[in-house]
Amino acid sequence: MDKLLLRKSGYELGQLLRVRGLKSFENNEGFLYTLIHQLERKNYLRTRWDESGVKLYKLNKNGRKLLQSMVDEYVKMPLLFKELLEGWKKYEGQL
């Protein structure tokens, strides 16, 4: 989603995802466009048509908040796993 901080077409977004190693959308652009349209319907994207008729997408304020909350949760995950592992080690020691 961070690739949508700047205005991109669906095609450009697909190319950027492939370059980053996300092969899920390769030969399945329909899935990518379905996700984009869901984000658009949920008011996370601002869209406009350029002069050549290409639809461009960009995260709006709601989309940036969603992205930030996802980043925050992602950052918390390693700490959560560390706590779980430490708790498990303590539990194993009691057996």
C-alpha positions, 0 to 999 in steps of 0.5 A: 500500500505504501506504493500508493502514497504517490499517484499510480495507475493499476498497471504501475502498481502491479509492476512495482509489486512484482519488482519487490518480489510479490508474485501473487499478482503475476498473471492475475491482475484481476486480483490486484484490481479487485483489491484496488477497487475495494480500497476505493469503495471503502474510501481509502483511495483518491482517484482521477483520470489523466489526460490519456484516459488512465485511472490513477490511484493515491492514498487519501487521508483515511488510506494513510491512517490505515497504512500507518496502523498496519505498519504499527501492528507489523512493528509490534509483531516481533515484540509479541512473538518474543514475549510469547517465546519467553512465556513458553520457555518459562512454562516449559521450565515449570514442567 
